[in-house]
Amino acid sequence: MNLKLNLIAMQTIVRKEMIRVLRIWVQTIVPPAITMTLYFIIFGNLIGRRIGTMDGFDYMQYIAPGLIMMSVITNSYGNVVSSFFGAKFGRHIEEMIVSPMSNATIIIGHVVGGVIRGLLVGLLVTVIALFFTRLEVQHPLIMISVVLLSSTVFALAGLINAIFAKKFDDIAIVPTFVLTPLTYLGGVFYSISLLPEFWQNVSKANPILYMVNAFRYGILGVSDIGIGTAYAILLVFVVGLFTVCLVLLNRGVGIRE
Amino acid sequence: MKALSIKNLTKTYDNGTEALKGIDFSVEAGDFYALLGPNGAGKTTAIGIITSLVNKTAGDVEIFGHSIDTEIAAAKQCIGLVPQEINMNLWEKVQNVVLNQAGYYGLDRKLAYERTEKYLRALRLWEKRDDNARSLSGGMKRRLMIARALVHEPRLLILDEPTAGVDIEIRRSMWKFLREINAQGTTIILTTHYLEEAESLCRHVAIIDEGRIIEDARMSVVLRKLQREVFVLSLVDPIHEAPVLDGFDAQLIDDHELEVEKSTEKSLNDLFAQLADRNIHVLSLRNKANRLEELFMRLVENKQDGLEEAAGA
């Protein structure tokens, strides 16, 4: 494999993705900022004042890491699924397929694009959160590594969705019926210690729970689950989903007749 | 050296359609090669397999000696593709469409800018470089796809109906450009429905029909197979009856136009001499049908007749 060629090709995909995100900033940057502002006002400020504290933090502080992670996850996923499916739909995916860059490069380029958008939106939501509450980062390396790994997982998942998608409906189904419920049930708004034991165990089957809690641990220093377990799950998902993407593209699923 | 070598290539789609039934052909380096055939003959499938857009069912494809099975990156590096359908991101700036493709082929940014300018200028699109691709006319989009395909300076350029829907002026300027590219050493494979275009540009022709190659030879050899030609003569003075000519079949189209069919052995001098004897003076003449088109139709029709006979038997 020609490393230099693939590196330049990857940079090209990332640059193209960034141009796309900034060109349609009204669709990519503004909506999550507005949504998260509403979450902070309604759940954090208005309802949160009546809830009191959770795990020793006021409710606004408690939900802030989860809301930041939620925006990172949905935007990493959304960027890759819409960009890759858009390229399939407009047939300009062919520009990449006919080129000598490897399929791994196509995957990494799109994932990096998705991660950057996720982080960009996450940063914006963090700034918004700071208007409502105070956040003192307890474990910065854990916070950064968890957000990077989580956005990578969801960027890869978005790519798989886009590979199989045949129409625009197909790229909306997973976020609506899978991603959103898992995120809401992933401990963004509550500690699972509030749940009966059975539902606590059910919640532990939700991978987003580990991401939200590990990220919350990075910022607030509290978590419902072990951080080691969260890292193990994140790494397994990154390797597993990357392998699935590579196998699918090598077989030409969704991109070649 | 062979720019392209295809052996026993077959493609059966998931729905059971056999698009290619074991085709063999090769293209010499530096050649200008026409791949012709009716709609659905298998041309685009063959090009799709060569360029990795379609998975083959069986067979071997080598590009400048690089197998698409074992040296896919090296094989792809040699190819530039201008597809039949517009397949660029229409929301991108014209310049970025070409720059991105340069990046996908590993050109560093400085060289990518230089080549982008070179080919956008050559294809008269440089002034449009900051416009969105969607704002271009159909002909401009096709020229942009040629610039994109050339930016990494491929040794083999494949054009799948590049002039479809393009007006005659732009088509001729594209022909001139392609001749220049070919003269500089780029091997070109062209599919087109304009057989005049293939006859004018290409030195070698293969005709594919129903997934099989039914003709593959030098253009001059193929055209010599035509036994008869038809000319339309414009006459200086009106006539009211077609003349009887020795060795020619003449039919009156109207009082100023005469259609004459001749065998390839008979000379036009003989025709003019006979017409002059009858005091018929010719103002101008033109070929009624494109020669390649006629041959193409005969080959395809003969094949169908053969199939019908076989079915009848």
Chai-1 contact restraints between the chains, C-beta under 6 A:
chainA,res_idxA,chainB,res_idxB,connection_type,confidence,min_distance_angstrom,max_distance_angstrom,comment,restraint_id
A,L5,B,G106,contact,1.0,0.0,6.0,A-B,restraint_1
A,I8,B,G103,contact,1.0,0.0,6.0,A-B,restraint_2
A,I8,B,G106,contact,1.0,0.0,6.0,A-B,restraint_3
A,A9,B,G103,contact,1.0,0.0,6.0,A-B,restraint_4
A,A9,B,Y104,contact,1.0,0.0,6.0,A-B,restraint_5
A,T12,B,N100,contact,1.0,0.0,6.0,A-B,restraint_6
A,T12,B,G103,contact,1.0,0.0,6.0,A-B,restraint_7
A,K16,B,N100,contact,1.0,0.0,6.0,A-B,restraint_8
A,R91,B,N87,contact,1.0,0.0,6.0,A-B,restraint_9
A,H92,B,N87,contact,1.0,0.0,6.0,A-B,restraint_10
A,H92,B,M88,contact,1.0,0.0,6.0,A-B,restraint_11
A,H92,B,N89,contact,1.0,0.0,6.0,A-B,restraint_12
A,E94,B,L53,contact,1.0,0.0,6.0,A-B,restraint_13
A,E94,B,N87,contact,1.0,0.0,6.0,A-B,restraint_14
A,E95,B,Q101,contact,1.0,0.0,6.0,A-B,restraint_15
A,M96,B,Y104,contact,1.0,0.0,6.0,A-B,restraint_16
A,I97,B,S52,contact,1.0,0.0,6.0,A-B,restraint_17
A,V98,B,T51,contact,1.0,0.0,6.0,A-B,restraint_18
A,V98,B,L81,contact,1.0,0.0,6.0,A-B,restraint_19
A,S99,B,Y104,contact,1.0,0.0,6.0,A-B,restraint_20
A,S99,B,Y105,contact,1.0,0.0,6.0,A-B,restraint_21
A,P100,B,A73,contact,1.0,0.0,6.0,A-B,restraint_22
A,P100,B,K76,contact,1.0,0.0,6.0,A-B,restraint_23
A,P100,B,Q77,contact,1.0,0.0,6.0,A-B,restraint_24
A,M101,B,Y104,contact,1.0,0.0,6.0,A-B,restraint_25
A,G252,B,N55,contact,1.0,0.0,6.0,A-B,restraint_26
A,R256,B,N55,contact,1.0,0.0,6.0,A-B,restraint_27
A,E257,B,V54,contact,1.0,0.0,6.0,A-B,restraint_28
